[in-house]
Amino acid sequence: MEGAALSTLINQIIINIYLWQQFRKVSEFSVSLHIKKIIAAAILMGITVLILKHYEINVIIIIATCAAIYFATLALLKESTLKLFRSLFAKT
């Protein structure tokens, strides 16, 4: 890892820890309720990326395919966060 990348990573970790503590003071929230389903969808998406990359598929196709797989996995796992995402694009 190059110096700038390492510096950015360390800085981001420190900022995230600080922000997490500040959010906890304002509102009690829990990430652990949904994280298992999100991690499962991300792992499946990552495996798909590796498979498609192995076959030298176009990067745009990989992105579109993996996005579809990620959201389909969340839908199959009935992730409640997906409802929030849908509401952002719902017509009012």
ROSE-4610 file (N, C-alpha, C; in Angstrom, 1 decimal, always signed):
// ROSE-4610
residu = [M/M/M/E/E/E/G/G/G/A/A/A/A/A/A/L/L/L/S/S/S/T/T/T/L/L/L/I/I/I/N/N/N/Q/Q/Q/I/I/I/I/I/I/I/I/I/N/N/N/I/I/I/Y/Y/Y/L/L/L/W/W/W/Q/Q/Q/Q/Q/Q/F/F/F/R/R/R/K/K/K/V/V/V/S/S/S/E/E/E/F/F/F/S/S/S/V/V/V/S/S/S/L/L/L/H/H/H/I/I/I/K/K/K/K/K/K/I/I/I/I/I/I/A/A/A/A/A/A/A/A/A/I/I/I/L/L/L/M/M/M/G/G/G/I/I/I/T/T/T/V/V/V/L/L/L/I/I/I/L/L/L/K/K/K/H/H/H/Y/Y/Y/E/E/E/I/I/I/N/N/N/V/V/V/I/I/I/I/I/I/I/I/I/I/I/I/A/A/A/T/T/T/C/C/C/A/A/A/A/A/A/I/I/I/Y/Y/Y/F/F/F/A/A/A/T/T/T/L/L/L/A/A/A/L/L/L/L/L/L/K/K/K/E/E/E/S/S/S/T/T/T/L/L/L/K/K/K/L/L/L/F/F/F/R/R/R/S/S/S/L/L/L/F/F/F/A/A/A/K/K/K/T/T/T]
num = [1/1/1/2/2/2/3/3/3/4/4/4/5/5/5/6/6/6/7/7/7/8/8/8/9/9/9/10/10/10/11/11/11/12/12/12/13/13/13/14/14/14/15/15/15/16/16/16/17/17/17/18/18/18/19/19/19/20/20/20/21/21/21/22/22/22/23/23/23/24/24/24/25/25/25/26/26/26/27/27/27/28/28/28/29/29/29/30/30/30/31/31/31/32/32/32/33/33/33/34/34/34/35/35/35/36/36/36/37/37/37/38/38/38/39/39/39/40/40/40/41/41/41/42/42/42/43/43/43/44/44/44/45/45/45/46/46/46/47/47/47/48/48/48/49/49/49/50/50/50/51/51/51/52/52/52/53/53/53/54/54/54/55/55/55/56/56/56/57/57/57/58/58/58/59/59/59/60/60/60/61/61/61/62/62/62/63/63/63/64/64/64/65/65/65/66/66/66/67/67/67/68/68/68/69/69/69/70/70/70/71/71/71/72/72/72/73/73/73/74/74/74/75/75/75/76/76/76/77/77/77/78/78/78/79/79/79/80/80/80/81/81/81/82/82/82/83/83/83/84/84/84/85/85/85/86/86/86/87/87/87/88/88/88/89/89/89/90/90/90/91/91/91/92/92/92]
x = [+0.9/+0.0/+0.9/+0.6/+1.4/+1.1/+2.0/+1.9/+0.6/+0.2/-1.0/-2.2/-2.3/-3.4/-3.5/-2.3/-2.3/-2.7/-2.2/-2.6/-4.1/-4.7/-6.1/-6.9/-6.5/-7.2/-7.2/-6.0/-5.9/-6.8/-6.7/-7.5/-9.0/-9.5/-10.9/-11.3/-10.5/-10.8/-11.0/-10.1/-10.2/-11.4/-11.7/-12.9/-14.2/-14.2/-15.4/-15.6/-14.6/-14.7/-15.3/-14.8/-15.2/-16.7/-17.1/-18.5/-19.4/-19.0/-19.8/-20.1/-19.1/-19.3/-20.2/-20.1/-21.0/-22.4/-22.6/-24.0/-24.6/-23.8/-24.4/-24.9/-24.2/-24.7/-26.0/-26.3/-27.5/-28.6/-28.4/-29.4/-28.9/-29.6/-29.2/-29.7/-28.8/-29.1/-28.3/-28.7/-28.0/-27.8/-26.6/-26.3/-26.3/-26.0/-25.9/-27.1/-28.3/-29.5/-29.5/-29.0/-29.0/-27.7/-26.6/-25.3/-25.1/-25.7/-25.4/-26.0/-27.1/-27.7/-27.0/-26.5/-25.8/-24.4/-23.8/-22.5/-22.6/-23.7/-24.0/-24.1/-24.9/-25.1/-23.8/-23.0/-21.7/-20.7/-20.7/-19.9/-20.3/-21.6/-22.0/-21.7/-21.8/-21.5/-20.0/-19.2/-17.7/-17.3/-17.9/-17.6/-18.0/-19.1/-19.6/-18.6/-18.1/-17.1/-15.8/-15.4/-14.2/-14.4/-15.6/-15.9/-15.9/-16.7/-16.8/-15.5/-14.7/-13.3/-12.4/-12.6/-11.8/-12.0/-13.3/-13.7/-13.5/-12.9/-12.6/-13.8/-14.9/-16.1/-15.9/-16.6/-16.5/-16.9/-16.2/-16.4/-17.8/-18.3/-19.7/-20.7/-20.5/-21.4/-21.2/-20.0/-19.7/-20.4/-20.3/-21.0/-22.5/-23.1/-24.5/-25.0/-24.3/-24.6/-24.5/-23.4/-23.2/-24.2/-24.5/-25.5/-26.8/-27.2/-28.5/-28.4/-27.3/-27.2/-27.3/-26.6/-26.6/-28.0/-28.8/-30.1/-31.1/-30.9/-31.7/-31.5/-30.2/-29.9/-30.6/-30.5/-31.2/-32.7/-33.2/-34.7/-35.0/-34.3/-34.5/-34.4/-33.4/-33.2/-34.2/-35.1/-36.1/-35.5/-34.4/-33.7/-34.6/-34.9/-35.8/-35.2/-33.9/-33.2/-33.5/-33.8/-34.1/-35.4/-36.4/-37.6/-37.3/-36.3/-35.9/-35.3/-34.5/-33.9/-34.9/-35.9/-37.0/-37.8/-38.0/-38.8/-38.1/-36.8/-36.0/-36.4/-36.7/-37.0/-38.5/-39.4/-40.8/-41.4/-42.3/-43.0/-43.9/-43.9/-44.8/-46.0]
y = [-1.2/+0.0/+1.2/+2.2/+3.4/+4.3/+5.2/+6.1/+6.9/+7.5/+8.3/+7.4/+6.2/+5.4/+4.9/+4.6/+4.2/+5.4/+6.6/+7.8/+8.0/+7.9/+8.1/+7.0/+5.8/+4.7/+5.0/+5.3/+5.6/+6.8/+7.9/+9.1/+8.7/+7.9/+7.5/+6.7/+5.8/+5.1/+6.0/+6.9/+7.8/+8.7/+9.2/+10.0/+9.2/+8.0/+7.1/+6.8/+6.5/+6.3/+7.5/+8.7/+9.9/+10.1/+10.0/+10.2/+9.2/+8.0/+7.0/+7.4/+7.8/+8.3/+9.5/+10.4/+11.6/+11.2/+10.3/+9.8/+9.1/+8.3/+7.6/+8.6/+9.8/+10.8/+11.4/+11.5/+12.1/+11.1/+9.9/+9.0/+7.5/+6.7/+5.3/+4.6/+4.0/+3.2/+1.9/+1.0/-0.3/-0.7/-1.1/-1.5/-3.1/-3.7/-5.1/-5.9/-5.3/-6.0/-6.3/-5.5/-5.7/-6.1/-6.1/-6.2/-7.6/-8.6/-10.0/-10.2/-9.6/-9.8/-8.9/-7.7/-6.9/-7.5/-8.1/-8.7/-9.9/-10.7/-11.8/-11.4/-10.3/-9.8/-9.3/-8.6/-8.1/-9.2/-10.3/-11.4/-12.1/-12.3/-12.9/-12.0/-10.6/-9.7/-9.8/-9.8/-9.9/-11.2/-12.3/-13.6/-13.4/-12.8/-12.6/-11.7/-10.7/-9.8/-10.6/-11.5/-12.3/-13.2/-13.8/-14.8/-14.1/-12.9/-12.2/-11.6/-11.2/-10.6/-11.7/-12.9/-14.0/-14.3/-14.1/-14.3/-13.1/-12.1/-10.8/-10.2/-10.1/-9.4/-7.9/-7.2/-5.7/-5.2/-4.2/-3.6/-3.1/-2.4/-1.9/-3.0/-4.1/-5.3/-5.9/-5.9/-6.4/-5.6/-4.2/-3.3/-3.5/-3.5/-3.7/-5.0/-6.1/-7.4/-7.5/-7.0/-7.1/-6.3/-5.1/-4.3/-5.0/-5.6/-6.4/-7.6/-8.3/-9.4/-8.9/-7.8/-7.3/-6.9/-6.2/-5.8/-7.0/-7.9/-9.1/-9.9/-10.0/-10.8/-10.1/-8.8/-8.1/-8.3/-8.3/-8.6/-10.0/-11.0/-12.4/-12.6/-11.8/-12.0/-11.1/-10.4/-9.5/-8.4/-7.8/-6.7/-5.5/-5.0/-3.9/-2.6/-2.5/-1.3/-1.1/-2.1/-2.0/-1.2/-1.3/-0.6/+0.9/+1.3/+2.7/+3.2/+2.3/+2.7/+2.9/+2.0/+2.1/+3.4/+3.8/+5.0/+6.2/+6.2/+7.4/+7.6/+6.6/+6.7/+6.7/+6.6/+6.5/+7.8/+7.8/+9.1/+9.5/+10.8/+11.3/+12.0]
z = [+0.0/+0.0/+0.0/-0.9/-1.0/+0.2/+0.5/+1.6/+1.7/+0.5/+0.5/+0.8/+0.2/+0.5/+1.9/+2.5/+3.9/+4.8/+4.5/+5.3/+5.2/+4.0/+3.8/+4.6/+4.5/+5.3/+6.8/+7.3/+8.8/+9.1/+8.3/+8.6/+8.5/+7.6/+7.5/+8.7/+9.2/+10.4/+11.6/+11.7/+12.9/+12.8/+11.6/+11.4/+11.7/+11.2/+11.4/+12.8/+13.6/+15.0/+15.7/+15.4/+16.0/+15.7/+14.4/+14.0/+14.6/+14.7/+15.4/+16.8/+17.5/+18.9/+19.0/+18.1/+18.1/+17.7/+16.8/+16.5/+17.7/+18.4/+19.6/+20.6/+20.7/+21.7/+21.3/+20.0/+19.5/+19.5/+19.0/+18.8/+19.0/+19.7/+19.8/+18.6/+17.9/+16.7/+16.7/+15.9/+15.9/+14.4/+14.1/+12.8/+12.7/+13.9/+13.9/+13.5/+13.5/+13.2/+11.7/+10.9/+9.4/+8.8/+9.5/+8.9/+8.3/+8.9/+8.4/+7.0/+6.7/+5.4/+4.4/+4.8/+3.9/+3.6/+4.6/+4.4/+3.4/+3.6/+2.8/+1.3/+1.1/-0.3/-0.8/+0.0/-0.5/-0.9/-0.1/-0.4/-1.7/-1.9/-3.1/-4.3/-4.1/-5.2/-5.5/-4.5/-4.6/-5.4/-5.0/-5.8/-7.2/-7.5/-8.9/-9.6/-9.0/-9.6/-10.0/-9.1/-9.3/-10.5/-10.5/-11.6/-13.0/-13.0/-14.3/-14.7/-13.7/-14.1/-14.7/-14.1/-14.6/-16.1/-16.5/-17.9/-18.8/-18.2/-18.9/-19.5/-18.7/-19.1/-19.0/-19.8/-19.8/-18.4/-18.0/-16.6/-16.4/-17.4/-17.3/-17.1/-17.8/-17.6/-16.2/-15.7/-14.4/-13.3/-13.5/-12.5/-12.5/-13.7/-13.8/-13.2/-13.6/-13.1/-11.6/-11.1/-9.6/-8.8/-9.3/-8.7/-8.6/-9.7/-9.8/-8.8/-8.7/-7.8/-6.4/-6.0/-4.7/-4.2/-5.0/-4.7/-4.7/-5.6/-5.6/-4.4/-3.9/-2.7/-1.5/-1.4/-0.3/-0.3/-1.5/-1.7/-1.2/-1.7/-1.3/+0.2/+0.8/+2.3/+3.1/+2.3/+2.9/+3.9/+3.4/+4.1/+4.2/+5.4/+5.5/+5.0/+5.0/+4.4/+3.0/+2.3/+0.9/+0.7/+1.6/+1.5/+1.6/+2.5/+2.6/+1.3/+0.7/-0.6/-1.7/-1.7/-2.7/-2.5/-1.2/-0.9/-1.4/-1.6/-2.1/-3.5/-4.3/-5.7/-6.0/-4.9/-5.2/-5.5/-6.4/-6.8/-5.7/-5.4/-4.3/-4.9]
